[in-house]
Amino acid sequence: ITRENPVLALYENNAVSRIMDGLLDEFAAQRPPDDLLLTGHLCFLLSELDRAGIAPQPRESEKKAFDYVEKAVGYIHVNYHRDISIAALAAYVGLERSYFSKLFNRTTGDPPQTYVLKYRVEKARELLKTTGLSVSEISECTGFSDGFYFSRAFKKCTGVSPMAYRKQ
């Protein structure tokens, strides 16, 4: 299947054809369609298309983009407690800063600094629930250099202050 030839030739004994028949039969029935059955048929359909090499595959450029972002995310997860700049992340993965930011945003849905912030807050949430460390200590452990900024960022991400979160 391509843009130039968007039609898939199916033969009577083809598994894809049988699955499509099952989907059509379910829609043609005189009762409301069974969502679970339809989901199962769709999963089988996608599996058969993949097995036959017909399912769309990510382009090589998309795979490379994902690899760059995956490497950056790994760096963030290991170094979240340190100062992390976009320039440092871009250099780490070997890309120009502006291009890296656009690629990261497009792949994750967040700019790199927002991703770092959310990850730090998530780690802070874990520490608030599982340790007796003070809010100030947690702030430092999660890479926030300013306790006031930590409290504001935490509240913005979670809707509650760090102390209120700990009491929940």
N, CA, C and O atoms as a DFTB+ gen file, in Angstrom:
672 C
 N C O
     1  1       0.858      -1.175       0.000
     2  2       0.000       0.000       0.000
     3  2       0.898       1.230       0.000
     4  3       1.773       1.370       0.855
     5  1       0.681       2.103      -0.947
     6  2       1.435       3.348      -1.020
     7  2       0.467       4.475      -1.356
     8  3      -0.707       4.225      -1.629
     9  1       0.953       5.712      -1.338
    10  2       0.117       6.835      -1.753
    11  2      -0.306       6.693      -3.207
    12  3      -1.425       7.037      -3.588
    13  1       0.620       6.176      -4.008
    14  2       0.323       6.021      -5.423
    15  2      -0.634       4.863      -5.679
    16  3      -1.409       4.901      -6.635
    17  1      -0.590       3.841      -4.838
    18  2      -1.426       2.664      -5.005
    19  2      -2.082       2.321      -3.665
    20  3      -1.645       1.391      -2.986
    21  1      -3.133       3.067      -3.276
    22  2      -3.700       2.919      -1.932
    23  2      -4.668       1.740      -1.778
    24  3      -5.431       1.682      -0.813
    25  1      -4.635       0.819      -2.712
    26  2      -5.561      -0.309      -2.671
    27  2      -4.787      -1.571      -2.335
    28  3      -3.690      -1.801      -2.844
    29  1      -5.379      -2.386      -1.468
    30  2      -4.775      -3.644      -1.076
    31  2      -5.598      -4.760      -1.710
    32  3      -6.797      -4.864      -1.449
    33  1      -4.987      -5.576      -2.522
    34  2      -5.693      -6.694      -3.147
    35  2      -5.806      -7.819      -2.126
    36  3      -4.800      -8.307      -1.611
    37  1      -7.038      -8.225      -1.839
    38  2      -7.275      -9.309      -0.897
    39  2      -7.838     -10.516      -1.646
    40  3      -8.634     -10.370      -2.573
    41  1      -7.425     -11.672      -1.243
    42  2      -7.900     -12.906      -1.855
    43  2      -8.784     -13.613      -0.855
    44  3      -8.653     -13.393       0.350
    45  1      -9.687     -14.464      -1.331
    46  2     -10.712     -15.071      -0.502
    47  2     -10.181     -15.764       0.746
    48  3     -10.787     -15.633       1.810
    49  1      -9.108     -16.474       0.663
    50  2      -8.593     -17.231       1.809
    51  2      -7.590     -16.443       2.631
    52  3      -6.963     -16.996       3.535
    53  1      -7.433     -15.196       2.341
    54  2      -6.492     -14.345       3.046
    55  2      -7.011     -14.044       4.453
    56  3      -8.196     -13.766       4.632
    57  1      -6.109     -14.101       5.468
    58  2      -6.503     -13.823       6.854
    59  2      -7.047     -12.411       6.993
    60  3      -8.008     -12.191       7.730
    61  1      -6.442     -11.443       6.289
    62  2      -6.908     -10.056       6.355
    63  2      -8.341      -9.969       5.849
    64  3      -9.170      -9.265       6.428
    65  1      -8.626     -10.678       4.780
    66  2      -9.978     -10.688       4.214
    67  2     -10.980     -11.265       5.214
    68  3     -12.079     -10.732       5.368
    69  1     -10.606     -12.347       5.890
    70  2     -11.512     -12.960       6.881
    71  2     -11.771     -12.008       8.056
    72  3     -12.894     -11.910       8.550
    73  1     -10.740     -11.324       8.486
    74  2     -10.906     -10.382       9.602
    75  2     -11.805      -9.226       9.181
    76  3     -12.689      -8.810       9.930
    77  1     -11.574      -8.715       7.980
    78  2     -12.425      -7.621       7.474
    79  2     -13.880      -8.079       7.376
    80  3     -14.790      -7.317       7.703
    81  1     -14.107      -9.317       6.928
    82  2     -15.469      -9.853       6.861
    83  2     -16.102      -9.882       8.251
    84  3     -17.279      -9.558       8.406
    85  1     -15.320     -10.269       9.259
    86  2     -15.829     -10.293      10.627
    87  2     -16.199      -8.897      11.117
    88  3     -17.221      -8.715      11.778
    89  1     -15.372      -7.924      10.793
    90  2     -15.678      -6.540      11.167
    91  2     -16.963      -6.069      10.494
    92  3     -17.837      -5.486      11.135
    93  1     -17.062      -6.330       9.201
    94  2     -18.255      -5.901       8.456
    95  2     -19.509      -6.610       8.958
    96  3     -20.570      -5.994       9.058
    97  1     -19.395      -7.897       9.274
    98  2     -20.549      -8.638       9.816
    99  2     -21.016      -8.032      11.130
   100  3     -22.218      -7.920      11.375
   101  1     -20.070      -7.641      11.973
   102  2     -20.428      -7.048      13.265
   103  2     -21.157      -5.729      13.070
   104  3     -22.121      -5.440      13.780
   105  1     -20.707      -4.931      12.117
   106  2     -21.382      -3.657      11.846
   107  2     -22.745      -3.858      11.194
   108  3     -23.657      -3.056      11.397
   109  1     -22.886      -4.927      10.412
   110  2     -24.141      -5.168       9.697
   111  2     -25.200      -5.817      10.598
   112  3     -26.377      -5.841      10.238
   113  1     -24.807      -6.334      11.743
   114  2     -25.750      -7.012      12.644
   115  2     -26.846      -6.043      13.097
   116  3     -26.643      -4.829      13.131
   117  1     -27.986      -6.590      13.436
   118  2     -29.135      -5.781      13.845
   119  2     -29.106      -5.424      15.329
   120  3     -30.144      -5.119      15.915
   121  1     -27.947      -5.461      15.922
   122  2     -27.783      -5.100      17.337
   123  2     -26.640      -4.094      17.443
   124  3     -25.869      -3.926      16.498
   125  1     -26.531      -3.431      18.583
   126  2     -25.401      -2.509      18.741
   127  2     -24.076      -3.283      18.644
   128  3     -23.978      -4.398      19.155
   129  1     -23.069      -2.706      17.999
   130  2     -21.797      -3.419      17.865
   131  2     -21.144      -3.674      19.217
   132  3     -21.239      -2.856      20.132
   133  1     -20.486      -4.815      19.328
   134  2     -19.772      -5.209      20.539
   135  2     -18.375      -4.589      20.479
   136  3     -17.535      -5.015      19.686
   137  1     -18.132      -3.586      21.318
   138  2     -16.853      -2.868      21.289
   139  2     -15.659      -3.789      21.517
   140  3     -14.627      -3.641      20.861
   141  1     -15.790      -4.724      22.426
   142  2     -14.685      -5.630      22.720
   143  2     -14.368      -6.506      21.507
   144  3     -13.203      -6.720      21.171
   145  1     -15.409      -7.005      20.861
   146  2     -15.216      -7.824      19.668
   147  2     -14.579      -7.015      18.545
   148  3     -13.678      -7.501      17.860
   149  1     -15.043      -5.786      18.356
   150  2     -14.468      -4.924      17.314
   151  2     -12.994      -4.630      17.608
   152  3     -12.159      -4.650      16.704
   153  1     -12.685      -4.358      18.867
   154  2     -11.296      -4.107      19.247
   155  2     -10.432      -5.322      18.949
   156  3      -9.317      -5.190      18.444
   157  1     -10.948      -6.506      19.262
   158  2     -10.220      -7.739      18.970
   159  2      -9.970      -7.911      17.480
   160  3      -8.861      -8.247      17.065
   161  1     -11.002      -7.681      16.679
   162  2     -10.855      -7.780      15.225
   163  2      -9.805      -6.786      14.718
   164  3      -8.980      -7.130      13.872
   165  1      -9.838      -5.550      15.236
   166  2      -8.867      -4.541      14.805
   167  2      -7.442      -4.928      15.196
   168  3      -6.503      -4.724      14.427
   169  1      -7.289      -5.487      16.393
   170  2      -5.956      -5.941      16.814
   171  2      -5.450      -7.056      15.897
   172  3      -4.290      -7.049      15.486
   173  1      -6.331      -8.017      15.579
   174  2      -5.943      -9.086      14.665
   175  2      -5.600      -8.523      13.284
   176  3      -4.637      -8.956      12.651
   177  1      -6.393      -7.558      12.828
   178  2      -6.152      -6.949      11.526
   179  2      -4.771      -6.285      11.484
   180  3      -3.998      -6.507      10.553
   181  1      -4.472      -5.475      12.492
   182  2      -3.172      -4.810      12.537
   183  2      -2.035      -5.819      12.629
   184  3      -0.984      -5.631      12.016
   185  1      -2.236      -6.873      13.381
   186  2      -1.223      -7.914      13.509
   187  2      -0.962      -8.590      12.164
   188  3       0.190      -8.806      11.788
   189  1      -2.020      -8.919      11.447
   190  2      -1.870      -9.561      10.139
   191  2      -1.228      -8.615       9.126
   192  3      -0.396      -9.038       8.324
   193  1      -1.608      -7.344       9.158
   194  2      -1.003      -6.374       8.248
   195  2       0.485      -6.224       8.538
   196  3       1.298      -6.113       7.620
   197  1       0.834      -6.221       9.819
   198  2       2.237      -6.120      10.199
   199  2       3.001      -7.364       9.759
   200  3       4.104      -7.267       9.221
   201  1       2.410      -8.522       9.989
   202  2       3.049      -9.791       9.613
   203  2       3.288      -9.853       8.102
   204  3       4.299     -10.383       7.641
   205  1       2.343      -9.305       7.347
   206  2       2.464      -9.330       5.886
   207  2       3.362      -8.199       5.378
   208  3       3.625      -8.103       4.180
   209  1       3.829      -7.345       6.290
   210  2       4.679      -6.234       5.871
   211  2       3.896      -5.109       5.231
   212  3       4.456      -4.309       4.483
   213  1       2.606      -5.039       5.517
   214  2       1.742      -4.039       4.900
   215  2       1.516      -2.852       5.823
   216  3       1.234      -1.747       5.359
   217  1       1.637      -3.074       7.126
   218  2       1.378      -1.992       8.085
   219  2       2.382      -0.872       7.874
   220  3       3.541      -1.125       7.545
   221  1       1.938       0.368       8.062
   222  2       2.875       1.483       7.863
   223  2       4.018       1.407       8.864
   224  3       3.804       1.166      10.052
   225  1       5.208       1.611       8.381
   226  2       6.403       1.611       9.214
   227  2       6.889       3.043       9.361
   228  3       6.765       3.843       8.434
   229  1       7.439       3.368      10.518
   230  2       7.972       4.724      10.658
   231  2       9.098       4.951       9.657
   232  3       9.899       4.058       9.385
   233  1       9.139       6.154       9.120
   234  2      10.222       6.491       8.201
   235  2      11.542       6.493       8.943
   236  3      11.588       6.669      10.160
   237  1      12.601       6.298       8.202
   238  2      13.935       6.252       8.797
   239  2      14.223       7.524       9.595
   240  3      14.824       7.474      10.668
   241  1      13.786       8.666       9.054
   242  2      14.035       9.930       9.754
   243  2      13.279       9.975      11.085
   244  3      13.771      10.551      12.056
   245  1      12.082       9.369      11.133
   246  2      11.320       9.330      12.385
   247  2      12.011       8.429      13.407
   248  3      12.022       8.728      14.601
   249  1      12.589       7.324      12.930
   250  2      13.313       6.431      13.837
   251  2      14.515       7.154      14.439
   252  3      14.769       7.056      15.640
   253  1      15.253       7.883      13.596
   254  2      16.413       8.613      14.087
   255  2      15.999       9.686      15.077
   256  3      16.655       9.878      16.102
   257  1      14.909      10.390      14.774
   258  2      14.416      11.425      15.679
   259  2      14.079      10.813      17.031
   260  3      14.428      11.363      18.076
   261  1      13.400       9.675      17.003
   262  2      13.047       9.003      18.249
   263  2      14.309       8.597      19.011
   264  3      14.359       8.719      20.235
   265  1      15.322       8.118      18.298
   266  2      16.570       7.718      18.957
   267  2      17.244       8.895      19.656
   268  3      17.737       8.758      20.776
   269  1      17.264      10.061      18.988
   270  2      17.851      11.252      19.605
   271  2      17.095      11.626      20.886
   272  3      17.700      11.902      21.921
   273  1      15.783      11.628      20.793
   274  2      14.963      12.023      21.947
   275  2      15.084      10.985      23.058
   276  3      15.161      11.338      24.234
   277  1      15.102       9.725      22.693
   278  2      15.252       8.670      23.692
   279  2      16.579       8.813      24.438
   280  3      16.637       8.608      25.650
   281  1      17.631       9.160      23.721
   282  2      18.935       9.367      24.357
   283  2      18.876      10.563      25.311
   284  3      19.425      10.508      26.411
   285  1      18.218      11.632      24.892
   286  2      18.089      12.825      25.741
   287  2      17.254      12.512      26.984
   288  3      17.597      12.937      28.087
   289  1      16.178      11.782      26.810
   290  2      15.319      11.426      27.942
   291  2      16.103      10.563      28.938
   292  3      15.979      10.746      30.149
   293  1      16.897       9.637      28.436
   294  2      17.736       8.823      29.311
   295  2      18.697       9.688      30.121
   296  3      18.904       9.459      31.313
   297  1      19.276      10.679      29.461
   298  2      20.180      11.611      30.142
   299  2      19.432      12.368      31.238
   300  3      19.944      12.530      32.346
   301  1      18.235      12.826      30.931
   302  2      17.422      13.559      31.913
   303  2      17.120      12.670      33.111
   304  3      17.236      13.116      34.253
   305  1      16.739      11.432      32.872
   306  2      16.370      10.528      33.960
   307  2      17.542      10.217      34.888
   308  3      17.348       9.951      36.074
   309  1      18.745      10.251      34.349
   310  2      19.931       9.986      35.168
   311  2      20.435      11.257      35.849
   312  3      20.977      11.188      36.952
   313  1      20.266      12.399      35.217
   314  2      20.881      13.649      35.690
   315  2      19.882      14.717      36.126
   316  3      20.245      15.890      36.212
   317  1      18.655      14.348      36.399
   318  2      17.622      15.341      36.740
   319  2      17.986      16.185      37.948
   320  3      17.513      17.314      38.078
   321  1      18.817      15.657      38.830
   322  2      19.196      16.378      40.044
   323  2      20.287      17.425      39.789
   324  3      20.637      18.199      40.679
   325  1      20.814      17.435      38.567
   326  2      21.848      18.404      38.188
   327  2      21.231      19.507      37.344
   328  3      20.082      19.412      36.913
   329  1      22.013      20.554      37.117
   330  2      21.588      21.628      36.222
   331  2      21.627      21.070      34.793
   332  3      22.664      20.584      34.342
   333  1      20.500      21.141      34.090
   334  2      20.415      20.622      32.718
   335  2      19.948      21.750      31.809
   336  3      18.855      22.287      31.984
   337  1      20.777      22.100      30.846
   338  2      20.386      23.128      29.884
   339  2      20.025      22.465      28.558
   340  3      20.457      21.348      28.270
   341  1      19.235      23.161      27.764
   342  2      18.876      22.648      26.442
   343  2      20.140      22.500      25.607
   344  3      20.289      21.527      24.868
   345  1      21.051      23.464      25.722
   346  2      22.304      23.394      24.964
   347  2      23.100      22.139      25.330
   348  3      23.680      21.494      24.457
   349  1      23.128      21.795      26.612
   350  2      23.857      20.600      27.050
   351  2      23.187      19.334      26.518
   352  3      23.866      18.407      26.077
   353  1      21.871      19.299      26.559
   354  2      21.148      18.142      26.015
   355  2      21.400      17.998      24.523
   356  3      21.677      16.902      24.036
   357  1      21.304      19.100      23.805
   358  2      21.524      19.079      22.361
   359  2      22.937      18.598      22.046
   360  3      23.132      17.784      21.143
   361  1      23.911      19.096      22.781
   362  2      25.297      18.680      22.567
   363  2      25.465      17.195      22.883
   364  3      26.185      16.485      22.181
   365  1      24.805      16.731      23.931
   366  2      24.900      15.326      24.332
   367  2      24.420      14.396      23.215
   368  3      25.026      13.351      22.974
   369  1      23.344      14.770      22.539
   370  2      22.830      13.907      21.467
   371  2      23.421      14.251      20.108
   372  3      23.194      13.538      19.131
   373  1      24.183      15.349      20.042
   374  2      24.870      15.701      18.806
   375  2      24.035      16.477      17.808
   376  3      24.210      16.327      16.599
   377  1      23.128      17.307      18.305
   378  2      22.287      18.115      17.426
   379  2      22.431      19.591      17.759
   380  3      22.871      19.962      18.847
   381  1      22.056      20.411      16.814
   382  2      22.015      21.860      17.026
   383  2      20.861      22.161      17.987
   384  3      19.815      21.514      17.925
   385  1      21.050      23.134      18.869
   386  2      20.107      23.429      19.956
   387  2      18.673      23.668      19.478
   388  3      17.739      23.066      20.008
   389  1      18.491      24.523      18.501
   390  2      17.150      24.865      18.030
   391  2      16.460      23.659      17.395
   392  3      15.283      23.401      17.648
   393  1      17.197      22.934      16.577
   394  2      16.631      21.739      15.924
   395  2      16.269      20.693      16.974
   396  3      15.209      20.072      16.905
   397  1      17.157      20.506      17.944
   398  2      16.894      19.547      19.018
   399  2      15.616      19.902      19.770
   400  3      14.797      19.025      20.045
   401  1      15.440      21.172      20.102
   402  2      14.247      21.599      20.842
   403  2      12.977      21.292      20.066
   404  3      12.008      20.787      20.632
   405  1      12.977      21.594      18.774
   406  2      11.796      21.319      17.936
   407  2      11.525      19.823      17.850
   408  3      10.379      19.384      17.948
   409  1      12.578      19.049      17.669
   410  2      12.455      17.596      17.570
   411  2      11.929      17.006      18.881
   412  3      11.045      16.149      18.868
   413  1      12.463      17.457      19.987
   414  2      12.048      16.967      21.301
   415  2      10.579      17.300      21.544
   416  3       9.806      16.449      21.983
   417  1      10.204      18.531      21.258
   418  2       8.831      18.984      21.454
   419  2       7.876      18.181      20.581
   420  3       6.820      17.753      21.047
   421  1       8.237      17.977      19.328
   422  2       7.376      17.235      18.401
   423  2       7.225      15.778      18.836
   424  3       6.157      15.189      18.673
   425  1       8.288      15.198      19.387
   426  2       8.262      13.785      19.771
   427  2       7.571      13.543      21.101
   428  3       6.812      12.584      21.238
   429  1       7.824      14.408      22.091
   430  2       7.280      14.168      23.439
   431  2       6.018      14.968      23.736
   432  3       5.253      14.627      24.638
   433  1       5.811      16.033      22.970
   434  2       4.674      16.910      23.257
   435  2       5.020      18.025      24.223
   436  3       4.177      18.867      24.534
   437  1       6.257      18.035      24.701
   438  2       6.724      19.075      25.626
   439  2       8.089      19.586      25.181
   440  3       8.896      18.826      24.647
   441  1       8.346      20.873      25.402
   442  2       9.714      21.360      25.193
   443  2      10.637      20.684      26.208
   444  3      10.169      20.223      27.249
   445  1      11.932      20.617      25.924
   446  2      12.845      19.923      26.846
   447  2      12.784      20.437      28.285
   448  3      12.744      19.638      29.221
   449  1      12.777      21.764      28.474
   450  2      12.769      22.293      29.842
   451  2      11.484      21.922      30.582
   452  3      11.518      21.675      31.788
   453  1      10.369      21.882      29.888
   454  2       9.111      21.480      30.517
   455  2       9.171      20.007      30.903
   456  3       8.710      19.623      31.978
   457  1       9.732      19.193      30.034
   458  2       9.877      17.771      30.339
   459  2      10.745      17.579      31.583
   460  3      10.407      16.794      32.469
   461  1      11.861      18.297      31.642
   462  2      12.762      18.211      32.802
   463  2      12.011      18.630      34.064
   464  3      12.094      17.955      35.091
   465  1      11.290      19.724      33.990
   466  2      10.532      20.218      35.138
   467  2       9.517      19.175      35.610
   468  3       9.440      18.877      36.802
   469  1       8.746      18.627      34.684
   470  2       7.736      17.620      35.046
   471  2       8.383      16.377      35.653
   472  3       7.859      15.799      36.605
   473  1       9.520      15.974      35.099
   474  2      10.202      14.801      35.633
   475  2      10.716      15.072      37.048
   476  3      10.611      14.215      37.925
   477  1      11.263      16.249      37.263
   478  2      11.739      16.610      38.603
   479  2      10.591      16.626      39.607
   480  3      10.730      16.141      40.730
   481  1       9.470      17.180      39.199
   482  2       8.304      17.217      40.097
   483  2       7.824      15.797      40.391
   484  3       7.453      15.490      41.524
   485  1       7.829      14.930      39.378
   486  2       7.428      13.541      39.599
   487  2       8.359      12.871      40.610
   488  3       7.896      12.150      41.493
   489  1       9.652      13.102      40.489
   490  2      10.607      12.550      41.460
   491  2      10.383      13.139      42.853
   492  3      10.490      12.435      43.857
   493  1      10.072      14.429      42.907
   494  2       9.784      15.072      44.188
   495  2       8.532      14.459      44.820
   496  3       8.487      14.250      46.032
   497  1       7.537      14.178      44.016
   498  2       6.314      13.532      44.539
   499  2       6.660      12.192      45.174
   500  3       6.180      11.869      46.261
   501  1       7.496      11.412      44.490
   502  2       7.910      10.113      45.044
   503  2       8.612      10.300      46.379
   504  3       8.330       9.581      47.338
   505  1       9.527      11.265      46.444
   506  2      10.276      11.494      47.683
   507  2       9.373      12.000      48.805
   508  3       9.555      11.628      49.964
   509  1       8.414      12.836      48.472
   510  2       7.494      13.332      49.504
   511  2       6.675      12.192      50.103
   512  3       6.371      12.198      51.296
   513  1       6.324      11.226      49.278
   514  2       5.504      10.104      49.754
   515  2       6.320       9.016      50.453
   516  3       5.801       8.308      51.316
   517  1       7.596       8.881      50.082
   518  2       8.350       7.718      50.566
   519  2       9.494       8.036      51.521
   520  3      10.138       7.121      52.034
   521  1       9.755       9.317      51.767
   522  2      10.862       9.656      52.668
   523  2      10.400      10.688      53.695
   524  3       9.314      11.256      53.587
   525  1      11.231      10.909      54.668
   526  2      10.983      11.943      55.656
   527  2      11.814      13.191      55.410
   528  3      11.923      14.052      56.284
   529  1      12.402      13.292      54.220
   530  2      13.215      14.460      53.894
   531  2      12.364      15.728      53.933
   532  3      11.169      15.698      53.640
   533  1      12.993      16.826      54.295
   534  2      12.277      18.106      54.314
   535  2      12.020      18.553      52.880
   536  3      12.659      18.070      51.946
   537  1      11.088      19.469      52.718
   538  2      10.774      20.011      51.395
   539  2      12.018      20.661      50.802
   540  3      12.267      20.547      49.602
   541  1      12.789      21.334      51.627
   542  2      14.015      21.971      51.163
   543  2      15.023      20.936      50.660
   544  3      15.658      21.139      49.625
   545  1      15.168      19.841      51.382
   546  2      16.087      18.781      50.961
   547  2      15.617      18.132      49.663
   548  3      16.419      17.835      48.778
   549  1      14.329      17.920      49.565
   550  2      13.767      17.330      48.339
   551  2      13.967      18.273      47.165
   552  3      14.276      17.843      46.054
   553  1      13.790      19.547      47.419
   554  2      14.025      20.549      46.383
   555  2      15.441      20.429      45.831
   556  3      15.639      20.422      44.617
   557  1      16.415      20.337      46.716
   558  2      17.810      20.207      46.295
   559  2      18.073      18.871      45.610
   560  3      18.795      18.818      44.615
   561  1      17.492      17.791      46.133
   562  2      17.715      16.450      45.574
   563  2      17.166      16.305      44.161
   564  3      17.640      15.474      43.387
   565  1      16.179      17.103      43.832
   566  2      15.535      16.971      42.525
   567  2      15.971      18.035      41.529
   568  3      15.364      18.184      40.468
   569  1      17.029      18.780      41.870
   570  2      17.600      19.691      40.894
   571  2      17.088      21.111      40.914
   572  3      17.419      21.897      40.026
   573  1      16.287      21.461      41.909
   574  2      15.808      22.842      42.021
   575  2      16.788      23.623      42.886
   576  3      17.049      23.241      44.027
   577  1      17.319      24.687      42.364
   578  2      18.311      25.457      43.116
   579  2      17.651      26.444      44.077
   580  3      18.309      26.980      44.969
   581  1      16.363      26.681      43.896
   582  2      15.641      27.663      44.708
   583  2      14.382      26.987      45.271
   584  3      13.528      26.522      44.516
   585  1      14.280      26.940      46.597
   586  2      13.136      26.299      47.245
   587  2      11.811      26.954      46.910
   588  3      10.799      26.268      46.773
   589  1      11.803      28.277      46.775
   590  2      10.568      28.981      46.432
   591  2      10.121      28.603      45.020
   592  3       8.939      28.357      44.782
   593  1      11.073      28.559      44.088
   594  2      10.750      28.153      42.717
   595  2      10.234      26.712      42.700
   596  3       9.294      26.398      41.970
   597  1      10.846      25.839      43.503
   598  2      10.398      24.451      43.599
   599  2       8.931      24.400      44.039
   600  3       8.121      23.700      43.432
   601  1       8.600      25.136      45.082
   602  2       7.219      25.118      45.589
   603  2       6.233      25.617      44.546
   604  3       5.161      25.037      44.371
   605  1       6.597      26.709      43.840
   606  2       5.723      27.242      42.788
   607  2       5.557      26.238      41.646
   608  3       4.444      26.010      41.171
   609  1       6.671      25.640      41.208
   610  2       6.627      24.671      40.104
   611  2       5.833      23.435      40.514
   612  3       5.048      22.908      39.726
   613  1       6.038      22.976      41.739
   614  2       5.326      21.799      42.235
   615  2       3.825      22.056      42.233
   616  3       3.042      21.233      41.759
   617  1       3.435      23.208      42.770
   618  2       2.012      23.542      42.831
   619  2       1.421      23.701      41.436
   620  3       0.285      23.294      41.192
   621  1       2.183      24.289      40.524
   622  2       1.694      24.468      39.164
   623  2       1.449      23.106      38.494
   624  3       0.473      22.942      37.761
   625  1       2.330      22.135      38.745
   626  2       2.208      20.813      38.125
   627  2       1.175      19.914      38.804
   628  3       0.524      19.106      38.141
   629  1       1.022      20.050      40.115
   630  2       0.162      19.119      40.848
   631  2      -1.125      19.737      41.374
   632  3      -2.077      19.029      41.704
   633  1      -1.145      21.058      41.449
   634  2      -2.331      21.730      41.984
   635  2      -2.288      21.949      43.484
   636  3      -3.158      22.620      44.039
   637  1      -1.277      21.385      44.150
   638  2      -1.139      21.555      45.600
   639  2       0.323      21.825      45.946
   640  3       1.223      21.512      45.166
   641  1       0.547      22.404      47.112
   642  2       1.914      22.674      47.561
   643  2       2.574      21.353      47.952
   644  3       1.882      20.357      48.165
   645  1       3.906      21.334      48.048
   646  2       4.588      20.106      48.466
   647  2       4.120      19.608      49.842
   648  3       3.927      18.408      50.038
   649  1       3.939      20.532      50.788
   650  2       3.471      20.101      52.123
   651  2       2.074      19.520      52.071
   652  3       1.794      18.501      52.702
   653  1       1.190      20.171      51.315
   654  2      -0.182      19.652      51.189
   655  2      -0.173      18.281      50.518
   656  3      -0.944      17.395      50.888
   657  1       0.701      18.114      49.534
   658  2       0.799      16.826      48.836
   659  2       1.243      15.740      49.803
   660  3       0.715      14.628      49.781
   661  1       2.212      16.060      50.652
   662  2       2.718      15.066      51.610
   663  2       1.622      14.655      52.597
   664  3       1.574      13.500      53.020
   665  1       0.745      15.588      52.963
   666  2      -0.305      15.298      53.936
   667  2      -1.452      14.477      53.341
   668  3      -2.236      13.878      54.078
   669  1      -1.548      14.450      52.030
   670  2      -2.650      13.707      51.383
   671  2      -2.554      12.224      51.641
   672  3      -3.397      11.460      51.172
